[in-house]
Amino acid sequence: MYKKTVTIQNATGLHARPASDFIALAAKFKSYIVIRRKGGDEDDDANAKSIVNVLSLGLAQGEEVEIEATGDDEKKAVDSLVDLINSKFGE
Amino acid sequence: MEYQGNPVSEGIAVGKVLRYERFTPKIEEKTLRPEEVEPAVRHYEEARGGAKAELEHIRDSFGAGGEDKKKIITAHLDILMDVAMDEEIRQAIHGKMLPAENAIQKVYSKYIRRIGKAKDALIRERATDMKDVCTRILRNCAGVREQSLAVLPQPVIVFADDLFPSDTASLDRSKVLAIVTEVGGPTSHTAIIARSYEIPALLGVADALRLVADGERVIVDAVDGRLITQPTEEQVRAYEKKRAEFAKKAAETKKYIGIEPVTADGEKIEVELNIGSASVPELQGSKYTTGVGLFRTEFLYMGRDTLPTEEEQYDIYRKVLTEFGDRPVTLRTLDIGGDKKLDCMDLPKEDNPFLGNRALRLCLSHRDLFKTQLRAALRAGTIGNLWIMFPMVGSLDDIRNAKQVVQEVRGDLDREHIPYGKNIKIGIMIEIPSIAMIADLAVKEVDFASIGTNDLCQYTTAADRLNPTVAPYYQSYHPAMFRLIRYVAQEFKKAGKPLCVCGEMGGDKLAMPVLLGFGIRRISMGLASVANVKRILSRLTVARAEELAENVCRQETAADAAAYLKSALADIL
């Protein structure tokens, strides 16, 4: 298991298009990947490969999230997704 | 049999019916027997596979330039193939012994509820996409094929409850002979689309879908507002003839599009264009018009996740101003709220949106948004002949507040040494009775005004123009409408300031002569109405228009006014 914390930086948060980009990238990895609001409830763990799960979190700009992966490519998966969030999704 | 309807786009059609119905799933409460579980899972998988194939086919059918539409379809595919929902649906079938339809409905509803409650409007909007996808799988479960107006094997007359922008966006114009719907009035989306596509349309035909069967032959008379089912051979022949005559007259009318807009006795009238997208076909109207009487700027803000930047707006405003050279371009500042919503702004839901924080009110409460648009407009105004107009003005306070913001933006630009237009005219829309009734005071505060007859009618008659139940109360020819317009025209004439009419009445063949009679010399309309308006003008004298105007104000009801105008103008129409 490998995890990292990152802050949502793009102005519109993890809404429609950024969320699509996020799950598309997550789907490229074999590991089981979870995204959760920092300090949030465990029930709120979202499957990072599920668009409806990610949208349900309703993550806005400035919020901290944890990305956690378990599997063969866990480190690469987490690092790639963190990079994507840090890139502000090209906004 | 004969039925009445509202002819919102003129024309005649004889042809076969296509009933266009949205699929509504029927799901009964039920649990499976153990041996039914595996077939239910397969049923789900097949339905999902069918839905996937449909979406992929739609996506691939959009050519270049369809990037926005492709994005929407890709979002639908993401939802359809969602791993979490897929797992939950399978669990519901296996664990709770639910049939495929019930499992799909249950899981989708859960997420639609959850996402519909999101704080962010952009996320909430996705609930609508999820509903679309849910209906798509359920329709595949039921084995019902998708109906589309985009691919029609033969010419048809489309019958529907109502048509949504999603239905008309891809409509095959060459195959739709006419449109008949159960709801909708002259300012509805369907009406506007039908007119711009020149498709005859009869709206507000009660129970239209139940009156006809697929493939049966009907006559649509969208001149006199009649639907004829099971016509006799004689009727068909008569209407084929009427259709040919109408087509001939329409072709005849088209010839007038290029003439100078002058009355029979030589009075020059400004015939201006309403535009709403600055697209190439729209700007072609430049050849036939004396300016832009209404440049709707909402399109810049619609169907996108982020607000348009100052530069984006500047580029488009310049494009329109360049096209029209020294002819006036009347730019209406953002007019949203009410019937128009934006993805790029999280606006609270209001109980009475038409009476709420819309248009100028919204701009005054979102100064940054307003200032960005004004900056772009003022900067673009260094070329061409720009007029800026504020919508939804109800008092002198509104005018003064809006002008104050313009002044602040000018100050900002001065400080930043950014050039901007110095001779830009500032005016207002007259669409709230409270401003119409103090036209004598308002005229002193502005350089010009334009009467928006659609909203003026809605606010004068207190009838929501989108609510079909109160459509009979929305009366454009109400004597109060004519009296209000007459008063406004009189005050602007006295002050010597330009007054335009840019609502539906400007392009309306019965109302336009009355406007002329009130002394209005500037009318603005969609390109589709230009030729006919010029034709009517060429046959009308000012004296005759004045007589009409005087008489129409004395009519007792809207129906009286319509009947009077129809008979008084019979030789011209």
Interface residues (C-beta under 8 A of the other chain):
Chain A: A11 T12 G13 H15 A16 R17 S20 I23 A24 N47 K49 S50 I51 V52 N53 L55 S56 G58 A60 E91
Chain B: K71 T74 A75 D78 I79 D82 V83 A84 M85 Y111 R114 I115 A118 K119 D120 L122 I123 E125 R126 M130 D305 T306
